[in-house]
Amino acid sequence: MQKLIRNKVMWFMLTFAFSLLLGSSSYAQDRIVSGTIIDENEQTLPGVSVTVKGTTLGTVTDFEGKFKLSLPENATSLIFSFVGYKSQEVSIDNKTTFDISLEVNEKQLDEIVVVGYGVEKKAVVTGAISSVKTDDILQTPVLNAAQSLQGRTAGVQVTNVSGQPGAGIDIRIRGTGSNGNNSPLYVVDGVQMDNINYLNPNDIATFQVLKDAASSAIYGSRGANGVVLITTKEGKSGKMTVSYDGYYGVQQAANRADLMNAQQYMEFHNEGSVNAGNGEKWDLSNPPAANTDWQDEVFQNAPIQNHSLSLSGGSEKSTFMASIGYFAQDGIIGGDKSTYDRLSLRLNSNHKISNSFTFGQNLNFSRENRNGLLEQTEHEGAVTSMLLHDPVTPVYAPESDYAKYDAIVPAPVKSDDGRYYGMSDLNLQGITNPLGIIDNTNQENTYNNIVGNVYLNFQPKMIKGLNFKTDFGFQLGTSKSREYTPVSSLDQFTKKNSLSSVRQGQSQSTTWQWENTLSYTHDFGDHKITALIGNTAREHSNEWINGSGTELQFSGYQNAYLDNKVNNESQTNDGNRYLHRLVSYFGKANYNYKDKYLFTAILRYDGSVNFGPENRFALFPSLQAGWVMSEDLFKSSDIVNFMRLRASYGEVGNENIQPFAYLSTIGKTEEYMFNGQRYTGFAAQKMPNPAIKWETATEMNVGFDVGLWQNKFFLNVDLYDRRRKDLLSDNPIPLIYGIGAPTANIGTVQNKGFELTLNYKNSEGDFRYDISAIASYNDNKVLSIDGQDHILGYKPDFYDGQLAMKEGHSLPYFWGYKTDGILQNDAEAKAYNEALGKSAVAGDIRFVDTNGDGELNAADRTDIGDPFHDWTLGLNARFEYKNFDLSIFFQGQTGAKLFNVAALRLDAIGAGAHNYNTRFLDRWTGEGSTNSFPRWSHTAGDNFTLINDMVHLEDASYVRLKTLQFGYSLPQSVLSKAKIQNVRFYFSGNNLLTFTNYSGLDPEVGHGGTMGMGMDRGSYPQARSFIFGTNLTF
């Protein structure tokens, strides 16, 4: 079925491209010029941009470096530009032919950088802004283009929420500043949004990250967590260009947990049973026949593919870019039960009405389909069961057991070929055959998304440099979900579904924004000023409805709909509507003297419906200054070519809370009790807080940039101190109040650190190389919590200890028990027990009495680590020799702790049933055997119930060989015969190697919200992939 769908998609792509080819128009022109562009070695340069100065008119050179362009009557000069080469401006005069030689640009400071509501030359940017090359975005097969920031942008921490197809990512710019949402704002072609999963990475032209508050202040409350600015590709006038980018690959498990085999498992649990005062559990002289490696059975190879076809071109009056993209990925766990595919269509166009008016539009449609497996659960799910299921149970039940299985009610799960999946004779407390779980999973989600904007520019002739722009942006989204559970038994004890069930849901979201800006630019001598004022009105609404029911009349996923249920009393329905509005006014002023002294001021005034009338509006200012020192101090230096000092201060806000927190809201509840029965009614949901106000972030940033040896070597350094005050969070109240906690402003959090970016590029004859490295350090600390000692976060079941927020510590930190080695003999155990009133024995953990009161209890819980990586690292290198290229990319993070919750289920220790990681084999077995892991017993005791820094927290630091890619481009002598501009083939390996001490499947685990970070509860791991791809341009 999936192959049929994919064939239809490919047919549709070709039909779409053919229709565009037939529908493209040509225009008559008044004056035509032509020419050829070559490099310093007299080799022709295809793809060079040729534009008429002061207009949007232009074209690109063909595969022979030639161009032809029609000029308007008022054209005075042409600008020739190409990535990696110095731009040239040439007067037209009466010439009709131009033969241009471009020089390699080692400086690249004339590169244009997109900033908030405008563009600037890289050389005059005063904020902390990082750019990502489009080639880097496409180097790794990713669903979301923002994943390319990982290891390539200093100060940006990117974590894959999961390795499951279609899973999202978690991005934190300069640390965690809030115990709420920490994701950045995305702005795509001016449209503000919360994620870019819908976006085809091949459509991206520029990708910038605004990291400091001064740079993001222009976006006010929307920019509190940083801003990611994306512009998509546009067409150029001239001959139409057709491009295809695609790859196909195979994925496999990148890493496996080192689990015990059957022999180790039985010996381990025999020891645990004896240490608990019982006899041996297993007769090793007559072991079970099975020795199942559940990872071998569950992991599988899976395909991944991506295809993107684009067409661009136009005339001097109109240009267009159209594209169609298709991405599909199957999971390495679950087969067709864990899949994702996305179809995207884009049409961008720009039209010149007159010399003063231009208008354009950017429009994108996407459809996403996702089937998913349950993960990140402590007690169930295929991943958790794969890790914890005993190895002595066979994958499939032997035929000799069929009579026993036939007697189980309801009937156990069977495979497609009719075999029963094996069931453990042990009570695994909900852990069941992972293949049975996968077979029993039926879940699908569909998302449709339309994103776009329409804009009009007006540049009056009478006032040079004045520009008015009005822009209307929108995002329309719908989603559908369906889930089905058949009548079945997954084990012999508790995991039984006696009734079939279905759940269906639908939602619809609508967002619109209307922005108007007026800008003015004027040069007078060595002075340049730019000013901008504007306003934004934005509304977002979301409506959803869900329903569920049990006891379906007709079985099977194809019949899993609510109208198929028999038990009408079992049906539950709910739904709601969410509405948010924001209005903003902003202004920006730039002053530039000789590209040497630089000043920028920004002011933003936001109003949000989330706050009461007295606190509804807030003002966010910022100041930036820069001094290009090399213009004063190293004007004639052969070594120092560029040196700049930057400083900025800015304020941004956050209003990301539930609406109407300042009012008492009511909602449905099932907590009314009459005559011993529970009834549905309405009640107050949350305590109101009329005094609630904006959360505000203030940040100071100092930056230093230097370019040496003809700017072949470039260094960027930034130091920052960001403080978030008046944090928005629920303020805990006693349960006896019978109402939800009010949202309040509760404290202040600080993030401070530094960022380092190095780049060196050079060429020697036909050999060229480009090497870049990033390193960033961030220190996170809670400076104050108003009226409370601490706020508690996620707590794993059956454990004493959890995540918490407290003054003087990271947000959050692990609140648990410190340890001081192992009690090696009876004498040490006796002294320990007498000192703390415990009943430990040799081999148990020596816990630290942190408060010194002579007792070991909850008051001794303290900071034992945090889930934050202090350091983020990256190394990217590209080498080219003639037509060959080689790229290698390493990425890593260090400093975080991770609790592998899925590796240790306390509720089943007494049963001696679960399997464990081989790190447990290094346990204490006698005096002097180890001082870093306790003895094993089926009585958990303090060793495992008290969350501590010895057993539970592991170092999650890692370094990963993210990408290794080898490519070859066909020579121009071959392509010219076929009238093709560019052909490149490449082979790439991704997630090839991971260096880590973490014992789980993957040290990169999704955060799960600020107060749920650092918990690996059975996360779907990332895959290793090998792909073959090609880039074609006609």
N, C-alpha and C positions, 0 to 999 in steps of 0.2 A: 504493500500500500504506500509506504513512504517513498519507494523508488518511483512509483507512478506519479506521486505528487511532485517529486523533484524533477522528473522529466517534463511535466506540464509547466513548471516554473521556468526551466531552461527554454522551452518553446516560447513562453510568453516574453522572456527577455529578448530573444531574437526578433520576435514580431514587433516588440516595442522599439527596438533599435531600427528596424527596417522602416517603420512608419515615420520615425523622426528623419531618417535620411530622405524619404520621399517628400516630407513636408517642409524641409529647410528652404529658405528663400534667399534670393540674391537681389542686390540693389545696384542700380546704376550710380556711378560716381563721377565727380567732376574732374579730379586730378589724381593720377596714380604715380606712386614712386615705388622703387624696388631696390634690391641689393642683396649682398651676401655677408654673413658674419663668420669670422674665423677667430681662433685663439692665437696665443703667442707662438705656437708651433705650426701655424698656418693650417690647422685642422678645422673643418667647418663645424659650427655649433648649432645643432638642432634644438628647438624649444626656447630660443632667446625671445624675451618679451620686447616688442617694439610698440611704443605708445606715443601718441601726439600729446605734447606737454599741455597741461591745463585741461585735458579732456579725459574721457573714459575710452576713447577710441584707440584701438591697437590690434595687434596680431602677434603671431609667433612664427619663428622660422621653421621651415620644413626639414626633412631629413638631410638635405644637402646644404643647410644653413641659409637658405634663400627665403626672402619674404617679398610680399607685394601688398601695398596698403593704399587705400584711397583717402585723400586728405580733404578736410573742409577748407574753405577759402581763407579763414583767419589763422591757419596753422603756421607757427613760426619755427618750431624745432621738434626733433624727435629724441626720445629717450630709449636707450638700449640697455636692458638689464637682464642678468642671468645669475642664478644662485652660485656663489663662489667666485664671481667676477665683479670687477669694478664697473659701476654703471657709467654710461657716457651720454652726454647731451650734445646733439649736433644740430647746428642751424640748418634750416631747409634752404633758405634763399631761393635760387632758381634751379637747384639740383633736382634731378629725377632719379639718379642712381647713387647708392650709398654702399661702399665697401668698407666695413668696419672691422677692426681688430680689437677684441676685448682682452684686458689684462686680468690675471688672477688677483682676486681681492683677499689678501691675507687679513686685512683689517676687519671687514664686515661690520663696521660700526655705522654704515649707512643703511643697514637693514631696518625695515619699518616694523615697529612693534605696535600691536593693538593695545590700547589702554581704554579706560572707561570713557565711552562716548567720544572716541577719536583715535588717531594714530600719531606716533612720534618716532623720530629717528632713535635708534638704540643708543646713540652717543649722547643724547640729551635727556634720557630717562633718569628720574631722580628717585623713584620708588624701588621697592624690592619686587621685581617682575622677572619671571623665568619663562623661557620659550621652549617648546618641544618641536623638533623637526618632524615634518610629515613623514619622512622616511623612517624615523624611529617609531612612529605610530603604527606603521604597516609592517615593521620588522618581525613582530611577534603576532601569532594568530590570536586575536582577542575579540570578544564580543563588544566590550565597552572601550572606546578610545581612551578614556581616562586611565585605564590600566597601564598605558604607556608612560605615565608619570612615575611609576614605581622604579626607583633606583636611578632615574634620569633627572630628577628635579630636587635640588637640595631643599630641605625643610618640609617636604611633602611625604607623608607616610601613607602608603596604599596597601590595603589588606584585602585579599579576596575573601568575601564572606563565606564562600564555599567553592569546591571544585566542581559542583554539580552544574550541568549545562543550564545556562540562563540565569545563574546566580549573580547577585549584585556585588558591588565592591564598597569598601569603607575607606573614605579619604579624609585625612586629618591634616590640615595645613598648620604647621607650627604648634602641634600638640593638641591636647584635649582641654578646652576652656570652659565647658559646660557639662553638667550632668544630664542635659537634655540632648538635643540634636547638635552634632558637630560637623555635619557635611557642608561642603562649600556650595555657593550659588553657581549655577551654570548659566552662561549667557550665550546663546547660539544665534548669530545674525541679529543680535539685539533683543531676542526674546528670552526672558528669564524663566528658568525651570529648575526642578530639583534633581533630575537625573537625565542621562543621555543614552540609555540603553537602546532607544529607538534609532540612533544615528549610525549611519554607515561610515566607518572610519575612512573609507576611500573618498568620501565627499569633503573631507576637511582640508582647508587651505592654510589656516593659521591656528595656533594653539598656544595661548598664554595663560599664566597663572599670576594673579595679583595676590601677593602674600602678606604685605604689611597693611596695617589699618589705614595709613595715609593714602595708599593706592586704591583700596576698596571702599573708602569713605564716600565716593561718588554714588555708591549703591546703598549707602545708609544701613538700615536694619537688615537688608537682604545680604549684605556683605560681611556680616560679623565673623563668619568662619572662612573668609577668603573667597576669591572669585576665580572661576575658570572661564576665560573668554575664548570662544570658538567662532571663526568665520568659515563659511563653506565656499566652495569653488565657484568662480564666475566664468562666463564665456568671454572671449575676445573676438573682435571683428576680424574677418578674413576667412580663409579656407577652414572648413569644418574639420575638427580633430576628433578621432574616435580612439578611445582607450579601453583596454581590457586588463583587469588585474584579477587573478584567481589562483587558488591553490586547493590541493586535496591532500589529506594526510591521515595517518593512523595514530591513535592515542593508546597509551597503556599506563598501568600504575607506575607512578614515579618512585614510590617508596612503599615499603611494607613494614608493618610492626613485627618485631621479633617476638613471636609468641611461643609458648611451650608446646612441644609435641606430646603425643599420648603418654610416652614413658615418663617424661619429665613431669607432666601433669599429675599422674598417679602418685609418683614419689613425693611430689610437693604436697599434695593433699593428705597423703598418709602421715607426713610429718606434722601438718597442721592439726590433724585429728588427734594424734598422740599428745601434742603439746596442749591440747584443750582437755586432756584427761580421758580421752576415748581410745578405742582400739584402731588399728589401721583400717582404712576405708576400702582399699583395693587389694586384691590378691594378685601380686605381681607374677606369681607362677602360672596364673591362668587369666591373662589380660583379655579385654575385649578385642575383637578382630579389627575394628576401625581405628584408623589414625588419620583423621580428617584435617586437612589444611583448609580451613574455611576461606582464607584469602585466595588460595588457588581456585576455589570453586566460585567465588563471587566476582573477583576481578576479571575483566575481559577486555580484549582490544575493541576499539570503537572508532568509527570514522569521524572526520571533521573536514568541512569544506567551506569555501567562500568564493563567490563570483561577483564581480562588479564591472558593469559596462557603462561608459559615459560618453556623451557627445557634446561638443561645445563649438561655438562659432558665432557668426552674425555679421552685421554690417556696421557702418558708422552710426546708424540710427538705433539699432537694436542688437543686443547680444543675448545668448542663452547658454545654459549648461543643464543638461538633462542626464539623469543616471538611474540605473536600476541595480539593486544589489540583493544577493541572496546568501545567507549564512546558515549553516546547519551543523549541529553537533550532537552526537550520541554520547551517553555517559559510559564511563569505565565500570560502573556498577548499575545493574538494572536493565541494560539493553534498551528496548523500546519503552520501558517504564520511566526512563530518565533521559529525555530528549529536549532539544530546543531548536527552533528555526525562526528566522526573521526574513521577511520580504520587505524591501524598502524601495520607494520611488521618490525621485526628487526632480523638481524643475525650478531653476533660478533664472531670472531674466532681468534685463535692465534696458530702459527705453529712453531715448532723448527726444522730448517733445519739441524743444526749442533750445536756443543758447542759454536760457535761464531755467527751464524746467526739465527735470528728469524724474522718472518714476520707475519702480521695480517691485519685484516680489520674490520671495523664497518660500517654496512649498514642499513639504515632505509628508509622505504617507508611509506608515509601517504597520505590518501585521506580525505579531509574535505568537508563537504557539509553544507551550511548555508543559511537559509531563514531568512530575517530580516525585522523589522519594522522601519519606520522613527522615530527618536527620537532626543532629544536635539535641538529642533526647537522652536522658540518663537511663531510661528503663525499657526502651523499645527502639525499633527502627533497624533497618538492614545493616547499617554500618556498626552500630553498637553491638548487635547480635553477632556479627562477623568476628568482632574482637573478643567477645566474652563467652561464646558458645563452647561447650566442652568438645575436645577433639576425639572422644571415644564414641560419639554418635555418628552413624553413617549418613551420607548425604541423602540417600534413598533407602527406605525401609526394605529389608530382605523379604522375599516372598513368604518366608516362614512366619513372618509377623503380620501378614495381611489379615488373618482372622482377628487378631487383636485390634488392628486399626479399623476393620469393618465395624467393630462393636462400639467404637467411640462415637458419641453424639455431642454436637453435630459432626458430620463427616470431616476428616482431616483434609488438608489441601493436597491436591495432586498436581503433578507436572503435566505438560502438554501431551506427553506420551502415555499418560495414565498411571504413572508410578506414584506411590505415596512418598512424600518427603519424610525423611527420618525425624523421629521425635525422641528427645532425650528422656531416659528413665529417671533422670534427676530433676528436682524442682529448681529450675534456673531463675525463678522469680520474674517471669515475663520475657526472658531471653529465649528466642525460638530460632528455628532453622531460617537463616537469612534468605535462602532461595524461596522458601515458602512465603516469607514476608513480601518479597518482590513480586511473586506471582499473585499475591492477594491484594497488591496495590493497584488502584485504578483512579488516577487523578489527572485532570487536564485543566489547563488555563489558557485562555486566548485574550490577547490585548490588541486593540486597534488604536492607532494614534495618528492624528493629523496636527502638524505643527507648521506654522508659517507666519509671515508678516508681509504687509504691503506698505510701501513708503513713497513719499514724494519729497523731492529736493527742489528748493527755489533759491537761485543765486542771481539777485538783481544786478543788471549791468551798471546801474548808476552808483552802486556802492561796492567797490571791489573788495573781496574778502569776506563779505557777509553771506551767510548761508542759513536758510531755515529748512528744517526737516520735521515732517510729521510721520509717525510710524505706528501702525496698528498691528499688534501681534496677537496670536491666539494659539491655543492648544486644546484640542478636543480628544478625549480618550474614553474608550469603553472597555470593559473587561467582563469575561464570563468564566465561571469555574464550575467544575462538576467532580464529585468524588463518590465512589461506590465501594461498599464492603459487602462481600457475599457471606452467606451462612457458611461457617467453617470453624475448624479447630486448628490452632497453630501449635498447641502442645497438649499434654495429657492432664494439665492441672488447672490453669486459670485463663489462658489465652483462648477463649472460646467466643465466637460470634454466633449467638443463638438466633439472632434476627438479622436479616439483610437490611442495609441502610443506604440512604442516598442523601447527599448534600449538594445544593445548587446555590449559586450566587451570581449577581450581576451588579455592576456599578457603572456610573457615568460621571465624568469630570469635565468641567469647562473652565478654561482660564482665558481671560483677555487682558491686554494691557495697551494703553494708548499713551505714547510719548511724543512730546513736542520739544524741540531744541532750537535755539538760535545761537549761532556761533559767529565770531568775527576774528579774522587774522589780518595783521598788518605789520609790514616791515618798514622801518624808517632808519636807514643807514645800517648801523651794526646792531640795532635793537629790533626785537621781534616780540610782539604781544599776541596772545590768543585768549579769547574770552568766550565762555559758554554759559547759557542759562537754559533751564528746562524744567519740565514737570512730567510726572508719571501718575497715571491712575490705573489701578490693577484690581481685578476681582477673580477669586477662585472659588468654585463651588463643586461639591461632590455629593452625589446621591447613591445609596447602595441598598440592596435588599438581599436577604439570605433566607433559605428555607431548608429544612431537613425532615426526614421521615424514615420510618422503619417498616419492615415486613412487606417487601415488594411482592406483588402478585406474580410477575414474570422475572426470572433471574437473568443475570448476564448484564455486562456493562452497557450493551446496546439498549437495554430497557431501563437504565438507571435514571429515571425522571420522577419528580414528585407525584405526578398524576398516576404513577404505577403502584403506589402504596396501598395496602389493604387496611392498615391500622391508622384511621384518621386521627385518633386521639394522640398519636405519637408525633404528629407534625408540629414543628415549631417554626415561627417566622419572625424576622426582625428586620428593621431598616431604619435609615435616618438620613439627614441632610446636613452638610457642613458648608458654611459660607464664611469667606474671609475677604476683607477689603483693605486696601492700602493706598494712600495718596502721598505723593512726595514732590518737593520742590528742591532744585539743586542749582549750584553755580560753580564755575571753575575758571580760574585765571592763571595764565602762564606768562612768565617774562624770561626772555633769553637774550643775553648780550654776547654776541660773537661766538655762540655755541660754547661759551666758557663759564659764564655765571648764570645759574638756572634757578628759577623760583616758581613754585606752584602752590596755589591755595584753593581749597575745596570747601564748600558748605552744603550740607544736605539737611532738609527739614522733613521728617516723616510723621505721618499720622496713621494710627492703626485702630481697628475696631476692637482689638483684644484688650484694650485698657479703658478705664473709666474716663469721663469727660475731663477731669483735672489732670490726668497724666497721659492723655491720648497722643500728644505731639512731643517730639524730641528733636534736638538740634545736634548735628554731628559735623564737627569741623576737622580740617587737616591742613598741615603745612609741610612743604617739601623744599629742600634747597640742595643745590649741587655746584661743585667747583671742579672744572676740568683743569686740574693742576698742570698737566703736561703743556698746556698752552702758555703758561707763565714760567714754569720751571725747567721744562725739558724740550723746548721748542726745536732745538737743533740736535737733539740726542739721537744717536744711531741705535741705542739700546731701548730706551723708554720711548715708546711711540704714543702711548695713551695712558693717562692716569686721572682718575676721578674720585672725588670724595662726595658722598651722599649722606644726607640726614633727613629724617622725617618724624613727624608726630601726627597721630590721627586718632579719631574716635569713631567707633561704629556701634550699632545697637543690635539687640536681639529681641524679637517679640514672638518667638516660636513656641506658643503655648495654646492650649485649647481656648476657643473663643468664650467670651463672657465670664472670665474667671472673677471679675469684680462683682458679679451678680450671683444670687442663689438660683441654681438651675435644678429642674426636676427631670426625672426619667423613670422608665419602667423598672419595677423591682418585683421579685418573687419572695420577698421576705415577710409578707403579712401572714400571720398565723392565727387561725380561728378553729377552735375545736380540734386542735392537733393536726390541722391540715394547712398546707402552704398555698397562699393565693397571690395572684398577680395584681399589682396596683401601681400607683405612682408615688414617688417620694422625692425629697430633696437629695441630690446626688453629691454635691460638694459644698463645703462651707465657703461663703463668699469672702472676698478680700478687696474692699473698695480702694485700698491704698496701693495696690499692686502697680508697678511701674516698669519702665524699660530696663532690661539688662544692658550694660554698657561695657565695651572693651576699649581701653586706651593702650596705645602702643608707641614706643620709641624705637627707631631703627637707625643704625649707622652702617653705611656701606662703603666699600673701597673696591675699585676696579683698576686693573693695570694690564696693559698690553706691551709685550716686549718683542724685540727682534722682528720688526715689521709686523707686529701683532700676530706672529705665528703662535706665541704663547700668550694665553689670556687667563687672568685670575680674577674671581669675584669673591668677596667676603662680605657677609652681613652679620651684624650682631643686633639682637632685638630683646625687648622686655615688654611683654603683653600682659595686661591685667584685666580680668573680667570681674566687674563688681556688680552687686545687686543680682546675683544669679537667680534665675527663675526655676523654681522647683516646688514640688509639693512639700508642705511643712507638716511632718508627722504629728498626729494627735492621737490620744488614747482611743482604743476601739469602743470604749463605753459610750463615746459621743454618738455612735450610730450613724455617722455621716462621713463622706469622703473628706480627706485632708484638703485644706485650702492651698491654692498656689500662692507662693510668696517670694519675696526677694530675700535670699538666705545667706549670701556670703560673697567671698572674693577668691578667685583662683589666678595664679601667676604661671605663665610659661615664659621662660627665657632661654636663650641659647645662641648658637652661631651656625652659619652655613658657609660652606666652602665649595666653589666650583672651579675646576681646572680644565683647560683645553689647550691642546697642542696639535697643530696641523702643519704639514710641510709636504713638499714634493721634490723628488730627485729624478729627473728624466721622466720615464714612464711609471715610476713608482710614487704613489701618493698615500698618505696616511692621515688619519684624524683620530686623536685619542682624547677622551674626556673622562673626568672623574668627579664624583660629588661625595661630600661627607657633611653630615649635619648632626648637631647635638641639641637636645632639648631637655630642660629640667622643669618638671611640673610640680606645683605645690599649692595646697589650699592655704590661703592666708587667714581666712576667718570664716566661721559659721555663726550666724546670728542666733543667739538664744538656745543653742543646742551643743551638746558635747560631740555628737557624731550622727551621721545618717547612714543607715544600713542598706546594703545592696543585695545582690543575689546570694542565696545560701543553698548549697547542695543538700539534698535529703540525707538525713541520718548523721550529719557531721556537726561538730561544734567548731564554728568559725565561718567566716564569710567575707565578702567584699564590703568595704566601708569607706566613708568620707569623713575626714577629721582634719582639724587645723594642724598645719605643720607637716602633712603627709601628701602623697600623690593622690590624684583623683582618678580612680579609686586606688585603694591598696588592699592587700590581703591581710585580714585581721585574724591572726591565729597564734600559734604557740611556737616559741623558739626552742631549739634543741641544743644539747651539748654532748653529742655522741651517744654511745651505747653502754649500758651497764654490763660490764664484762664478766663479773662473777658474783657469787652470793654475797660477799662482803660489801661490794659496791652497792648492790641492791638493798641490803639491810640499812646501810648508812643513808641512802636516798629515801627509803621509806620512813625512817625515823625523823628525817629532817622535814618531810612534806606530808607525812601521814598517808602515804600511798601503800599499795600492796604489789609493787612491781617485782619481777624476777629477773634473773640474769638473761640478757638478750633483749630486754625492753629498752625503750628510749629514755634517756636522761633529759627530762624537760627542765626549762629554766624558770625559776620563780622570779619573774621580772619585777614584781613590786616588793619582793623581800619580806612578805608577811608570814612566811613559814608554811604556806599552803599552796597547792596547785589547783586553781579553779578559774572560772571565767574571767576573773579580774586580772589574770596574767596574760590575757590575749594582747597582742601587740602587732606592730608592723613587721611582717616577715617577707616583704617584697611587693612588687607591683607589676601589673601587666603591660607596662610601657617599655618600648624599646627606646633607650637613650640615644643610640646612634643609628643613623640610616646611611647606607653606603651604596655606591654604584660605580662601575667601571665599564666604559663602552669604547670599543676600538673598531675602526674600519680601515682596511688596507685595500688598495687598488693597484693592479699592475696590468697595464694595457686594458684588455677587455674583461679581466677577471677581478672579482672583489670578494673579500672575506670580512665578515663582521663577527665580533664576539662581545657578549654582554654578561657581566656578573652583577648580581644585586644581593644585598644582605641587610640584616638588622641585628642589633645586639642590645642586651640589657634586660629584656622582659622575662617575667616568670609566667609559667603556664601550668594550670592544674588539669592533669589528665583524668577528669572525672570518670570518663568511660572505661578506664583501665581498672577501676576498683569499685565494685558495688558492695557496699557494706551490708545490705539487707540479705545477702546470700552467703556471707562468710561462714556462718554456722553450718550451712548445708554442704560446704566444701564442694561446690559444683562448678563455678565459673573458671574459665581459663585466665591466665595472667601473662604479662610480659616477662621475658627472660631476665629483666633487671631484678625480679624477685628471687632469682636463683643465687644472687650475690648477697643473700640475707645472712644474718648472724646465725652460725651453727655451733658455736663454741667459743670459749675465751680466745681472743686474739684473731678470730676469723675475719671480722670487719668492724669498723666503727662508724659505718655510714648507712646501714640498713638493718632494721630490727628482725628479731626472730619471727617465724610464721606460726600462727595459731588460728584455729577456727573460732576462737574467742577473740573478737577484734580488739577489745581493750583500748587504752589510751593511744597505743601506737598508731592506730588507723582512724579512730573516731575523732581525735583532736587534729584539726587541720594544722600541719606543721611544716617547717622548712626542710625537713629531711625526706619524708615519704611523698608528700603531696605536690610540692612545687618543684618544677623542673626548669632548667635553663632553656628558653625558647629561642636563643640566638641561632642564626643560620646564615650561611652564604650559599647562593644558588647560581649555578651556570644557567642563566635564563635563556640565552639564545646563542646558537652557533650557526652561522649562515654562510653558504658559499654560492656565488653567483657568476654567471657568464653572460655578457652582452654580445650579440652578433655584431661584427664590424660593419661600418657604414658602406664599405665596398660591396658587401653582400646585400644589404638592405636597399641600397639605391636602385638595384635592378628590379626589386619587387615593389618599389614606391612605398616603403615602410619607414617610419621615422625611428622607431626603437623597438628592439626585442631583447628581453632579458629572461633567462631561466635561472632558477635558484632552488637549492635544497637547504632545508633548515631543520635543526633539532631544537626543541624548547623544553625547559625544565629538565635538562639532561642530568645534572648532578646537584645534590643538596648535601651540604656539610653541616651537621648539627648533632648535638648530644641528646636531643629530645627523643623520647622513646615511642611517641605516638606516630600516626600516619603522616602528619604534616605539621611542622611548627608554625605555619601561617594559618591561624584560625580566626574566623570572623569575630568581630568584637561583641555583637549581641547587645548593643547599647552600652552607654558609659558604665552603668552600675552592674553590668553583666559581663564585663571584659575578662579575658584570660581564662575562660572555662572551655576545655575541649570535652564536649559531651557526646562525642561520636560524630565528628564533622567529616563530611564527604571530601576526600583529598583531591588535590590538583593532579592533573594528568601530565605525563611526558608525551610529547608528540613529535612525529617526524612528517614533514610536509614537503611536497614538491609544488612549485608555483611558477608562474610566468607573468611578465608585464609586457604588454603590446601597445604601441601607439601608431596609428595610421594617419 
